[in-house]
């Protein structure tokens, strides 16, 4: 029996009946997120869904009891953007399924390419992350305008447990990812670990601006074509031929699917917001690094923002050192709904700490916790299913020995759709291996 199942058995009373997805966690400190903390409370899960939460829960029939004394129960953490399951080893091309050819690939659905057996998934789960928005392209570097598709494909929301992608699916087409073209006239201080772009350094601002305008024009023309296709289909025009790319755009044009617009700087953000208003499409901004004067407008227009890692350098060398730390608090105080994303696989496990890093710099603790739970669920339209501990929601739960935003905290148990999840990973296997070394 694996370590996670063994731990649950050790903390449980003898199994009296019911399936794995039916149980009662009792005498724990419950953090619903949507309401205040509850001490000495219980969470009843029936058939994979939360049936009741409170201090006094009457249980009928035989049910498995998990003793939670001294432990904390939180909703599972949500990563709002990561290519996890699509990219295994960055330097091995055959193990990376991102970056398709062509400027426009709206028909591509990221979830169908996910490898459920990826070694990254158990590592991420170990820190309490139960679901992820799987992105078909990058979104967090803040570079923009260089390489990759303009429309990368459909972002899918999935659970981090299951034998197949169908079992892991929460929402297949949760958003459409689009990268707003940026004026890339040279290397930037905040470009992270990107190699020096020598060709870009030789590009003048005028040339870069011209290139950016051409890419924006491509986006406009593609949306015009999509609208003509929508009109032709609805009118039943003679000789109408289905087109997969434009079929995929119909939910976007009708407002049923939001656009995840990757835009880092104020200039790109302003252009993207103005363009979205003209096109009458719903957008969620991603990879924002500097909102500037657009902050108040984002709040006024109710445009959510997905932030990347706070563990990074400022965009420019003369920017304040704490710019990445203060941005989340500034946006939240202005009334912008924020969530966090890892936008990668290597350090995706650090997602809870990205949120907590912003707390000493102005972001309230409650908002930090919501940014990786309820806020994310609300932004992606699944707050009726996940994101908080409430009656009727899917039982995505983590049981910890402390605050999940604290690096010292250990996740003791995890449940996805009410099923216990093994917390063993490559890291724990290697730890045990070398601990036992003669």
N, C-alpha and C positions, 0 to 999 in steps of 0.2 A: 504494500500500500504506500502510495507516495506521501511525501511530507505534509502537503496541504490537507489531504483527506484524513491523515493520521491526527493532525492537530485539531481538526473539527471534531473528530471522534473523541479525543481526549477532553475537549471542553463541553461535550454533550452528555446528557443523561442517556441511558440505554435507549436504543431506537425502539419506539413503541408502535410505530406505524407511519404510513405516508411515504410519498416519494421524496427524492433528493431536493426537489424544488418546493417543498412544504415543510416549514419549521418555525420555531419561535426563538428569537434572541431576547433574553430577559435580563433585567437588572443592569443594563448598560447605560452609558451616557449617549443619548441620541441627538444628532445634529441634523435636523430636517433641512436646514438652509433656508427654506421658505418661511420658517417660523423659529422662535427662540429655542435654545438648547433645552433638552428635557433630561433631567437626572433620574436615575433608577427607573428607566422606562423600558418598554419592550417593543419589538417590531415583529408582527406576525406576517409571514409570507405563505401564501396558498397558491399552488399551481404557478409559481414563478412571478406572482404579482403581490404587491404589498396590500394585505387585507386590513391591517389596522396598525396604529401607532399610538402608544400612550402608556400611562403608569399602571393601569388596570385593564388587562385584556382577558376576557373570558374565552377559553379554548374548549371547543367541543370535540370529543373523540380523541383518538390517539394521534400524537404529533411529536416530532423530534424537538427536544429542548436544547438550546445552546446557551450555556451560562456566560453572560457578558460582564460579570462583576469586574470592575477595574478597567474595562475596555470602552472604546468609543465606536459608535456606528455613524458613518458618513455615506452620502450618495457617492456612487462611482464618479471618478474624475473624467472629464471630457477634453480631449485634445482637438482643437478646432482647425487643425491643418497639419498633415504629415503624410509623406509617401510610404508609411510603414506597410510592409507586405509587398511593396512594389520594388523596393531597393534593398538588396542584401549587402553586397560589397561594392562600394562606389567605384573602385578601380577595376572591377571585373564587369565588363560591359554586358555579358550574358546574364548577369544576376540583377540587372537594373531595367525595369520596365516603365521608364518615364521618358519624356522628351521625344514624342512622335514627330515625324516629318510633316511639314506643311504649316501654314499660318493659322488655319482654322480646322479644328478637330472636335466640334461640339458633339459628334455622335459617339465619341469614345467614353466609356463608363469605367472609371478607375477600379471599382470593386471587383469586376469580373477577372482582373489580372492579379488580384491579391493572392499571395501564397500563405494559406492558413498555417503552414508549418514553419514560417519564418522565425529565426532565432531571436529577432528583435521583439517579437510580440510578448513572449514571457518576461523579458527584461523590463519592458514598459509596464506590464501588469503588476510587477513586483512593487511599484511605487504608487499603486492605487488607480491607475488609468484603465477604465473599463470600455471606453468607446472612443473612436477616432473619426474625424472627417478626412478621408483618404484623398489626397490631392494628386492629380495626374501630372502636375508641374511644380516647379519651385515657387516660393512666395515670400521668403523671409529675408533675402539678402539685401534688399533695398537698392539693387543695381538697376534692374529694369532696362528695357529698350535694347538689350543685347542678347541675341540668340533666343532659341525656344519659340514656341507657338504663341500667337496672340490670343487665341482661344485654345486652351490645352485640352479641354474635355470636361466631363461631368464629375464633380466632387461627390463622393458617396459617404454616407455615415454608416459605420458598422461597429458591431460589438467585437471585442478582442478575444472571442472564444468561439470555436466551432470547427467542424471537420471540413466544411465547404463555405464558399463565399455566400451561398444562399442562406445557410444557417446563421452567418454573421451579420447579414443585412438588417439595417434599421430603416434607412431611406436610400434607395439606389441613386436617385437624382436629387440630391439635397441642394446642389448649387452648380452653376456653370462657372468655371474658372477662366478669367480673362486677365491678361497682363497689360496694363495701360502703358503705352510707349513713353519712355523718359528720354530726356536730352542727355545722351551719354557722350560728352565731349572729352572725357579723360578719366584717369584713375581717381578713385575717391578714397579718402582716409578710412571711411567706415565700410569698406568692401569686404571686411572679414578676411577669410583665407583664400580669396580669389587671387589667381596669378596676375601679375602686372599686365594690363591690356595695352601693350606698346602701340598697336595700331590705333587704338582709341585715343591715346595721348597725342597723336599727331593730327587728330581731327579738330578742326576749328569749330567754334560755337555755331557759326552760321551753317556749316555743313551738318552738324549734329541736329540742329533745329530743323533743317530741311528733311533729314531722314525721319525724324520723329513725326513731322507733319504728314509725310507720306504714309507712315504706318497708321496714324490716326485716320487718314482718309480711307485706307484699306478696311478698317473696322466699320466706318460709316457705310461704305459701299456694300460690305457683307450684310449688314443689318438691313439695308434697303432691299437687297436681293431676298433676304429671309421674309421681309414683309410682303414682297410681291408674291412669293411662294405661298404665304399664309392666305393672301387674298385669292389667289388662283384656286387653292384647295377648297376654301369655304364657298366659293362661287360655283364650284363644279365645272370649271372650264374644260372645254373639249380638248382631248389630247394631253390632259394633265398626267405627268409622270412623277411618282414619289422620288424624293431625294433624301437620303439618310441624314445628311448634314443639316438640311433645313427642317426636316421633321424634328430633329433634336432641339431646334431653336424655338419651336412653337410654345412650349411651356414658359420659356423666358419672355417671349413677346406678349403672352397672355397674363403675365404677372404671377404665374403659379410657381415658378422657379427663380430664385434670386441669382444675381451675378456676384461671384466672389471676385472683386476687382482688386488686383494687386497694384498698389500705388504707394510709394514711400514718402515722397516729398510734397510740400504744399502745392507746387505748380501742377503736378500730376493729379493730386487729389481734387483740386479745383476744376481742372479740365474734365476729369472723370465724372464728377458730380453734375456739372453743367450738361455734359453729353447725356448722362442717364436721364436727366429731366426732359431733354428734348426727345429722347427715344421712349420715354415713359416706361422705363424698366426699373425694377427693384434691385438695389445694390447693397452689398456688404463690403466694406473696405478691408483689405488684408495687407499685412506687412508694412503698416504705417510706421514711419520713423520720425517724421516732423510734420505735424498738422498745421502749426502756425496760426494764422488768422482764420483758417478754416474750422478751427475747433468749435467755435460758437455756432457756425452754420451747420456742422454735422449734428450737433445737439438739437438745433431747431428743426432740422429735416428728419430727425429720428433715423440717422444712418449709423448702424453699428460698426464697430472697429475690431478687427482681430489683430492683436499685437503679437510680435515675435519675441524672441528671447531678450530678457533684460541684461543677460550676461554678454554684452557686446560693447564695442567701442562707439563713441559718437560718430556721426556722419562725416564731420569735417574736423580737422586737427585743431582748430581754434574754438570748437564748440565746448560748452561746459562738460566736465568729465562725467557728471551724473545725469546727463540728458536721457539716456535709456531708462534710468531708474525713475525719473520724475514724470515722464510722459504718461504712464497709466493713471497716476493720480490726477494730473491736469485734465485729462479727458473725462475721467469719472466725475470730478468736481463740476465740470461744465455741463454734465448731464448726458454724456455720450455713453451708451451701453457698450462695455468692452468684454472681450474674452481673450484667452491666450492660446497660442499654438506653438508647437515646437518647430514646425516647418522643416523637419528633418527626421532622421532615424537614429543617428549616432548618439545624440543627447536628448532624445524624446523623453526619456525617463525623468529628466530634470524639470518637466513642465510645472509641477507644484511649486518648485523653488523659484521659477521665473516669476510667478505671481507674488510669492512672499517677499522677494527681493524689492518689490515696489512699495511694500508697506512702510518701511522706515522713511520713505521719500514722498509720503503724502497720500498713498492709496489706503483707504480704511481696510481693516482686516476682513470685515464682513463682505466688502466688495471684492477683495482678493479671492475669497473662497467661492463667491458666486461666479467669478470670472472663469473658473474651471469647472463649474457645475451648472447651476440654474441659468446664468446668463447665456452660456453657450447653448443650452437646450432651447432657450427662448429665441435666440438669434436664428437657429436652424429649424425652428418650427416644430420641435418635438418635446416641448415642455409638458405636454400632456402624457408623455411616456417616460422620460428620464429627467435627471437633473436635480431632483430633490426627493426626500423621503416623505411621500404622501400616499394616502389610500388610493388604490387603483393604478398606481404607476408600476412599471416593470421593476423588479427587485434587483437593480444594479447597486450592490452595497459593498462597502469595505469596512472591516472591523480592525481597528488600530489600537496601539497602546498610547496614543497621543494625537497631537495635531498633525494631519497629513501634509501641511505646508512647512513643517519643521523637518530638517534633514535627519534628525536623530530618531524620528518616529518610524516604527516598523509596522507594516501591514501584516496583521496576523491571519486574517481570513478575507476572502473575496468571493462574492456571489454575482454571477452574471445571468440575468433572467431567472434568478432564484437558484441556479445550479452552482455548487461549490467549484471553485477554480483552483487548480494546483499552482502554487506560487514558486515552484522550482524553475530555475532558468540556467542558462549556460554559466552565468556568474556564480550561482550557488553550487553548481556541480564542480566548477573549478576550485571554489573555496574548499569544499569538502575533500576534493582530490589532494590538494596540496597541504591541507591541514593534517591529512593522514600520511603524509610522506615520511618514510623512515628516517 
